[in-house]
Structures are given as C-alpha cells and as structure tokens.
C-alpha cells in the first residue's frame, strides 16, 4: 500500500512536471511561429510593388543614348522703324531729343481790296497794288545780307534767297534769280517813257519791281531790282518754325560749295 502510494505520488509530480513542460513548449512553439511569420512577410515582395531592378533598370549597351537638344537661339531685339526725314524737324535743344512734325504755313486765300488795306501799310499797298516805287537807299532790305529767304508780303510765297542777293549799288535789293521762276510773272510797261520788264508775284498778284540784264555775268547776267515794301524776310534759323523748312536745303548746298 505504501509502495502504491509512493508510486501514485511520484506519478502526480511527474504529471505536473509534464504539464508545465508542455505549457512551456507550447509557448515557445507559438513564439517561434510568430517570429517565422514576421520574417516571411518582410522578405516576400508584394505583387504590385516593383522590385529595385524593375524600378531602375540598368541600361544595356544596345539602348541608344538620348539625343542632346540645343538651346533655342535668342530672338534679336526688334529694329525700330525709320522715320521719313521729309516733313520732320528734330529739336536738338530738346532734352529728350523727341521728333516733332514740321510746322506747315497756312494756304493763301485771296484778299479783297478792303482786307489788303487793313493788312498792308500805306507804302506796301502803294507799291504792291499801284505799281509804285519806294525811295532808293533808305528802304529796309537794300543793305540787308542776313541768311534767309524773302517772301511775298501778301501771299507768303517764297520769292528770293539771300544767297542770290548782291549789292548792285542801285539803292534797292538786287537778286540774280528767283527761287522759283514759276512764282514770277513778267510784263512790259512804259510808265516812264521807255519799255521796262515789270516783275510780279503770281500768287499774290502784286507788283515787286523790275528785272534788267545788267547783273553779274558769272551768275546769269540778270538783276532783279525789287522793292523792300513788297517783301518779308524770314531768317534761316526761323524757316522751320514758320513753315518754310523745305528751303533749308538752299543753305546746306551753299555751305557745301563754300567748303
């Protein structure tokens, strides 16, 4: 009986030890299983994720090198349009050197006799409308030799240039030729008993003076003897301002010939 009891007790202890061992074995087996599954998940790639080789494939010798693209050439700056020099006057004194249009003079409109009397002095009216003659040596332009042009006192049309003016000694302004012969009309008169050639302004229909053939031989031999009262002088520096800019070339040509 004692032996049976001893054996039974030993079996109970063995069973307890075996149960503990089995529990420890199961815990260890579970831990090892979990570790194995975790390692398997980290090593196994997903179906949709590309591998490193697929993401950055190494170039093969057969792959052509990408072509180099030259940079686009820079566009040149646009060239400003040129301005026609005709009918344009530039102001050199202007700080911005801006270009201004050339002033134009008013178109002449014929005046009535009453309007002419208001416009002209008594001497100007007597000379231009009554074919009168002013006194010699005391008139305005006899000894006047500034550069510029002489225009009709009535119409404003250009008649004579200072570069064609000379001192004839007759007491009146003398010119070798007009600027435009188309603006000059010539008529024969006998007012002092013999024939003379009267000179008239065509547009203004006004008396200017007379023309003679005793002028400088090297300049054509003509002498246009003109009354100062029939003229208005415009200085070269005022030509553009007063609308006579087209006559500036007369003095440019004279300067070149003197040089």
Secondary structure, DSSP 4 states (H G I P E B T S, - for coil): -HHHHHHHHHHHHHHHHHHHHHHHHHHHHHHHHHHHHHHHHHHSPPSSSPPHHHHTPPPPTTSPPPPP-PPPPPPPPPPPPPPPSTTEEE-TTSTT--EEEPP-PPPP----HHHHHHHS-HHHHHHHHS---PPSSSSTTTT---SEEEEETTT--EEEEGGGEE--SSSSEEESS-S-GGGEEEEEE-TTSS-EEEEEETTTTEEEEEEES-S-GGGTS-EEEE-GGGEEEEEGGGTTTTT-GGGTHHHHHHHHHH-
